[in-house]
Amino acid sequence: MVDRLAKGWFSEVSSEMWPGQAMSLAYEEILEDVQSDFQHVQILKTKTYGNALCLDGVIQITERDEFSYQEMMVHVPMFSHPNPEHVLIIGGGDGGVLREVLKHPALKSVTQCEIDGTVIELCKKHLPSIAQSFHHPKANVIVGDGFEYMKQHQQEFDVIITDSSDPIGPASSLFEKEYYSLVRSALRDGGIMCAQGECIWLHLDLIKSMQEFSRTLYPVVDYGYLTIPTYPSGQIGFILCSKNSETNFRVPLRRASSEDMRNMHLRYYNPDIHSASFVLPQFARLALEEA
Ligand code: SAM
């Protein structure tokens, strides 16, 4: 049995998702350590990454580097849509994706369906710079299973963002073809979806199969990535699908000006990195473009 909290170091060990490697963070204090109805929830005060949320022993977000993931998961799909008025977030219990969605002036409503109310409450308490928007007047937050929620909604949303944990535990259904098909039905005409798309260094086979089934459902499918120190191998991707065959995710449909970027307090996203995120290293390009 591996000691995940040995000598002041938290180590992220997963023999299934990243065998033989582990990201470690030095921590000063364990602020929360509870078993919710769905998962083991921990919040650590780390030495150099601020407070960190871990679920079932896996780092979900740290205060220091969260912005790269949240901004790319939100602004790439939002700037690829002509007028994103109604948005749905599945998962995302730390509140970071919600915070970024609310920065878009076209937005009229944002619904969030997170399975675990404990995650939301603990993030409000210990990660307030991330979990700051749950009470925003445009936000409607529901505690429930995203897969079940999707079955009950048709043609409602312009953009659906799935900010899920890994496909082990409560999020496993969110990586399946049936879920992507339900998302398609819940999107309005021309709608766009973006989902956590795992890592090219570790999960190429999973990404390939997700791309393959997505292409049977949507006319446009693409995969981009971002860098982030505290996710396994320092990289994570996002799968994008559009119901509009004219969509080209690689060039922002609406280009954020310098003033927009200042007003939105962007720290990672800009129109150039939007396009650059689709430029894959050759091994990944070969694997995914052949998919
Ligand atoms: N960005 C992170 C990562 O990739 O490590 C994930 C963020 S974390 C906040 C993902 C959230 O998805 C968790 O709060 C978890 O409770 C939620 N989640 C997992 N399965 C879900 C489901 N079936 N429906 C809704 N939310 C779910």
Residues whose N, C-alpha, C, O or C-beta is under 5 A from the ligand:
A	BS01	SAM	I59 Q60 I90 G91 G92 G93 D94 C113 E114 I115 D116 V119 G144 D145 G146 F147 D163 S164 S165 P170 A171 Q196
